[in-house]
Amino acid sequence: MISHKFHRWIACCAVALGMYLFTAPAHADLTVCNQNQDRVAVAVGYHDEHDWVAEGWWNLDGATCETVIEGNLTGRFYYVHAINYDSGGSWGGTSFMCTAVRKFTIRGRSSCAQRGYRRTGFYEIDTGDAQDWVQQLGQPTKTVE
């Protein structure tokens, strides 16, 4: 027969384990969600501790999300450029960074063409002091005619 003290010990351990699991630090990310039914390609830009960095391409099916930067966000501003594969159009802006045709990580945002890259307009996201952010892609801001 199991003693009453043993049952209390087990219950106490279970409570302590639950408190540990639920108070562990949350994992924060920059996530992009495609609200369209079309497939899109996403690139992101940001400034790390040394330089500007542009990374891409993440391919998102319709109505899906993808984490593009893992971990707590350390900057306030992040930049996004996306292309709609199926219907055409894009999401961009006036913050220019270098991109490539295939998967890339590019440091620096000047002299794109001289370095063999494309000069691409990104739009700015102001995350304030958030450590994580979900960016929604609605309708493209620029359409192909």
Steps between C-alpha positions, in 0.01 A plus 500: 500500500633847406515751783320832511838681522611340173181622323562854628863481382390391150238779485754758612749385231230516233410856599866605499556344157188672364614837632842452338353406163253789493746766619781406260584793271288523187669465163448812290534532123424706192232310312345585163149377418366473147129588511459428128419171331797548264858392567739780595875541542619710796828680570586691818753767586633625832801658663697269726777613735737559204325566171184480291393146414245380243384139492260307280316320357240331715226340291158519663199314374163671518364566850821395679758660728878464518752607761762708316707614800525273802548632850434828675494800269788731585422788265199723463480505119482204266440501126298270273477441128272232359397378156173330406597200284154417373312825434795734471555810705728574791533662839782751509601849594771763491761338725738342253705188565675242289328175401589200287295269279555194723530458876731768642653674799660828395690736728496869409245683291711714268642426155255217440546482121879524524496203737275294268172554688169673434406826671157434653255725688388374843229645722570588863343335804521692827489236774539756780652320795332164426718193527283310255288608202259347251481683167194435283522513120161614367457608141817592306579870497620487142338298224638375172311628194 
